[in-house]
Amino acid sequence: MWKAIKNMSQKIDAFQLDQLKEIMNIGASHASTALSQMVNHKVDLTVPKAFVDEIQNIGNFIENKDQEVTAALLRIFGDASGVMFFMFAGGDESKLAELLVGDISNESEKKELQNSAIKEVGNVLAGASLTAFSKFLDMNLLHSVSNIANDTIDAIINSIVAEIGKTSGVALVFEVDFDIKEAGISTKFLFFIDPGATEKILDAIKTKY
């Protein structure tokens, strides 16, 4: 989704960014394990991609802006704050719901059951990843109950930018792709870290090392 990283802020050097990506990889690995247990299929994940720049520039790096998606969004709070979401496109949300609850033949109940299944996936994956982050960084990180958004990527990203853009400064965004190849399902996991939380996380990394 993100193009090549440009205009990297001088506040975060390449070594620090690599450390952040490694932490993200640990959290994503825990999340993929949790998802695998939920659907009883192997889940592959990509190496985390990272974007770092002034919050107002995030929109410049988005591709496929008009794609319609279903996303489970969660607010992160505690020692650091941000937003994470798990995004499905092309009917993959329906495939995932069927893996979790079986064939949904009742059309009047289908959307409600799909949304409920996606919410549950969001809650479980966020909990697994944040638990790993918290232990590694010795920070208290919590998440809200997930909410469902059915919209274009552009609209969802803009709403997140508006929310975390209440403070100025450098924003961090990480992206990891999860693939359940046996079921033909893909999802993107994106983690937006509030500009005000960046320094807290970097300080935690310095303490860790």
C-alpha positions in Angstrom: 0.0 0.0 0.0 2.7 2.5 0.9 5.2 3.7 -1.7 8.9 4.0 -1.0 9.8 5.9 2.2 10.7 9.5 1.4 11.6 12.6 3.5 12.4 10.6 6.6 12.4 12.8 9.6 15.7 13.5 11.2 14.1 12.7 14.6 14.2 9.0 13.8 17.4 7.5 12.3 17.7 4.3 10.3 18.8 2.2 13.3 15.9 3.3 15.4 13.5 2.6 12.5 14.9 -0.9 12.2 14.4 -1.5 15.9 10.8 -0.3 15.6 10.2 -2.6 12.6 11.6 -5.6 14.6 9.3 -4.8 17.5 6.4 -4.6 15.0 7.5 -8.0 13.6 7.3 -9.5 17.1 3.8 -8.2 17.6 2.7 -9.2 14.1 4.1 -12.8 14.7 2.0 -13.1 17.8 -1.1 -11.8 16.0 -0.6 -14.3 13.1 -0.3 -17.2 15.5 -3.5 -16.1 17.2 -5.3 -15.9 13.8 -3.9 -19.3 12.8 -5.4 -20.8 15.9 -8.8 -19.1 15.2 -9.1 -20.4 11.6 -7.1 -23.6 11.9 -5.0 -22.7 8.9 -1.4 -21.6 8.4 -1.0 -17.8 8.3 1.9 -16.2 6.5 3.0 -12.7 7.1 5.3 -10.2 5.4 8.2 -8.3 6.8 6.8 -5.0 8.2 6.9 -1.9 6.0 7.4 1.4 7.7 6.4 5.0 6.9 7.6 7.9 8.9 6.9 11.6 8.2 5.0 14.6 9.3 1.4 13.6 10.1 -0.1 15.8 7.3 2.0 14.0 4.7 0.6 10.5 5.2 -2.0 10.8 2.5 0.7 11.4 -0.1 1.9 7.8 0.3 -1.4 6.0 -0.2 -2.1 3.8 -3.2 -5.4 2.3 -4.3 -7.3 5.0 -2.5 -10.6 4.2 -4.0 -10.7 0.6 -3.1 -13.7 -0.4 -1.0 -12.7 -2.3 2.2 -14.1 -3.7 5.4 -11.9 -2.8 8.4 -11.8 -3.5 12.1 -10.5 -0.3 13.8 -9.2 -0.1 17.3 -7.9 2.8 19.3 -4.6 2.3 21.3 -4.1 3.9 24.7 -2.1 3.6 27.8 1.6 4.5 27.9 1.5 5.2 24.1 -1.4 5.9 21.8 -2.4 5.3 18.2 -4.8 3.5 16.0 -4.6 0.0 14.4 -6.8 -1.6 11.9 -7.2 -4.9 10.0 -8.5 -4.4 6.5 -10.2 -6.9 4.1 -11.1 -6.3 0.5 -12.6 -8.3 -2.4 -15.0 -10.4 -0.3 -12.3 -11.8 1.9 -14.3 -10.7 5.0 -17.0 -13.1 3.9 -14.5 -15.9 3.5 -13.1 -15.3 6.9 -16.5 -15.1 8.6 -17.4 -18.5 7.0 -14.2 -20.0 8.4 -15.2 -18.8 11.9 -19.0 -19.3 12.0 -19.6 -21.7 9.0 -21.8 -21.1 5.9 -24.1 -18.2 6.4 -27.2 -19.0 4.4 -29.6 -16.4 6.0 -29.0 -13.2 4.0 -30.7 -11.1 6.7 -28.2 -12.2 9.3 -25.2 -12.5 7.0 -23.9 -8.9 7.3 -24.3 -8.8 11.1 -22.5 -12.1 11.5 -19.7 -11.1 9.2 -19.2 -7.8 11.1 -19.3 -9.7 14.4 -16.7 -12.1 13.2 -14.4 -9.4 11.9 -14.7 -7.5 15.2 -13.7 -10.6 17.1 -10.7 -11.1 14.8 -9.7 -7.5 15.4 -10.0 -7.8 19.1 -8.0 -11.0 19.2 -5.2 -9.8 16.9 -4.9 -6.5 18.6 -4.7 -8.2 22.0 -2.0 -10.6 20.8 0.1 -8.0 19.2 -0.2 -5.4 22.0 0.6 -8.0 24.6 3.9 -8.7 22.8 4.7 -5.0 22.4 3.9 -4.4 26.1 6.2 -7.2 27.3 9.1 -6.3 25.0 8.9 -2.5 25.7 7.8 -2.8 29.4 4.9 -0.5 28.5 1.2 -0.7 29.3 -0.6 -0.8 26.0 -4.3 -1.4 25.8 -6.9 -1.3 23.0 -10.5 -0.4 22.6 -13.2 -2.7 21.4 -13.0 -2.9 17.6 -15.4 -1.0 15.4 -16.3 -1.9 11.8 -15.8 0.6 8.9 -17.1 -0.1 5.4 -15.6 2.6 3.2 -12.8 3.4 0.8 -9.2 3.2 2.0 -8.9 7.0 1.4 -11.9 7.7 3.7 -10.6 5.5 6.5 -7.1 6.8 6.3 -8.3 10.4 6.3 -10.4 9.8 9.4 -7.4 8.3 11.2 -5.2 11.2 10.2 -7.8 13.6 11.5 -7.9 11.8 14.8 -4.2 11.4 15.5 -3.4 14.7 13.8 -4.7 16.6 16.8 -1.1 16.7 17.9 1.7 17.9 15.6 4.9 16.1 14.8 6.2 12.9 13.3 3.8 10.0 12.8 4.8 6.4 12.4 2.9 3.9 10.3 3.6 0.2 10.0 2.0 -2.3 7.6 2.0 -6.1 7.7 0.2 -8.4 5.3 -1.4 -11.6 6.6 -2.2 -14.4 4.1 -4.3 -17.5 4.7 -3.3 -19.1 1.4 -5.3 -22.3 1.8 -8.5 -20.2 2.1 -7.5 -17.5 -0.4 -7.8 -14.8 2.3 -5.5 -11.7 2.7 -5.7 -8.9 5.3 -3.5 -5.9 5.9 -2.6 -4.8 9.4 -1.8 -1.1 9.8 -0.6 0.5 13.0 -0.6 4.3 13.3 1.4 5.7 16.2 0.4 9.1 17.5 3.1 11.8 16.9 3.1 12.4 20.7 3.8 8.7 21.4 6.8 8.4 19.2 9.3 9.7 21.7 7.9 7.5 24.4 8.5 4.4 22.3 12.0 5.4 21.3 12.8 6.0 25.0 11.5 2.6 25.8 13.7 1.1 23.1 16.8 2.9 24.5 16.0 1.5 28.0 15.6 -2.0 26.5 19.0 -1.9 24.9 
